[in-house]
């Protein structure tokens, strides 16, 4: 399975998904004009990973800003994670936020609570 790397821009996050080490990173701003075009590739990659790999993975979310369109697709991505957890697979999630950024902190908490996904919420100092 190939690594998925997307360079971050002013409207899309950096994406680095590596099957070799089981580390997935999304970092930056997420305000793409068409979030479906951006996020469907990520969701597809994650589904394929769970089909072919049994190793634990770790997902790091480090967002500066997320718009409502992106939130919908992040929820879909996390539903894939929820389904894997239901099958007994191991996924660790770390959600980072700037210490004063309550909106990003609360978004991570909302995802964790609404999908019943264990998620480490980590302030960046």
NORJOSUL-V729143 format. One record per pair of residues at least 4 apart in sequence whose ideal C-beta (glycine too) atoms are under 7 Angstrom apart, sorted by the first residue. I is the first residue (numbers start at 1). GAP is how many residues later the second one is. D is the distance in whole Angstrom. If there is no record, write none. Layout:
i->[I I]
gap->[GAP GAP]
d->[D D]
This chain:
i->[1 1 1 1 3 3 3 4 4 4 5 5 6 6 6 7 8 8 8 8 8 10 11 11 11 12 12 12 13 13 13 13 13 13 14 14 15 15 16 17 17 18 19 19 22 22 22 22 23 24 24 25 26 27 28 29 29 30 30 30 30 30 31 31 31 32 32 34 35 35 35 35 35 36 36 39 39 39 40 41 42 42 43 43 43 43 44 45 46 46 46 47 47 48 49 49 50 50 56 56 56 57 58 59 59 60 60 61 61 61 62 63 66 66 66 66 70 71 71 72 73 74 75 75 78 78 78 78 79 79 80 81 81 81 81 82 82 82 83 84 84 85 85 85 93 93 93 94 94 95 95 95 95 95 96 96 97 97 97 97 97 97 98 98 99 99 99 101 102 103 104 105 105 106 107 108 108 108 109 109 110 111 111 111 112 112]
gap->[18 47 48 51 14 15 16 11 13 41 10 11 6 8 9 7 4 5 6 19 20 19 18 20 21 18 20 26 13 14 15 16 17 50 13 14 11 27 9 7 28 5 30 34 33 34 35 36 35 33 35 35 35 35 36 35 36 33 35 36 37 40 34 36 39 6 38 4 4 34 35 37 38 4 37 4 34 38 4 4 4 35 4 33 34 37 4 4 4 31 34 4 33 4 4 8 34 39 34 35 36 34 34 32 34 34 36 34 35 47 34 41 4 5 8 41 4 4 36 4 4 4 4 36 4 33 37 39 4 36 4 4 10 12 36 4 33 35 4 5 7 4 6 32 24 26 27 26 28 13 24 25 26 27 26 28 4 7 8 11 26 27 6 26 24 25 26 4 4 4 4 4 16 4 4 4 11 13 4 12 4 4 6 8 5 7]
d->[4 6 7 6 6 5 7 6 4 5 7 5 7 7 4 6 6 5 3 7 4 7 6 5 5 7 5 6 5 6 4 7 5 7 5 5 6 6 4 5 6 5 6 6 5 6 4 6 6 6 4 5 5 4 6 5 5 6 7 5 7 4 7 5 7 5 7 7 6 4 5 7 5 6 7 6 3 7 6 6 6 6 6 6 5 6 6 6 7 6 5 7 6 6 5 7 5 6 4 7 7 5 4 7 5 5 7 5 7 7 4 6 5 6 7 6 6 6 7 7 6 6 6 7 6 5 6 6 7 7 7 6 5 7 6 6 5 6 7 4 6 7 6 7 6 4 7 5 6 3 5 7 5 7 5 5 5 4 4 7 6 7 7 5 5 6 6 6 6 6 7 6 6 6 7 6 6 5 6 6 6 6 7 7 5 4]
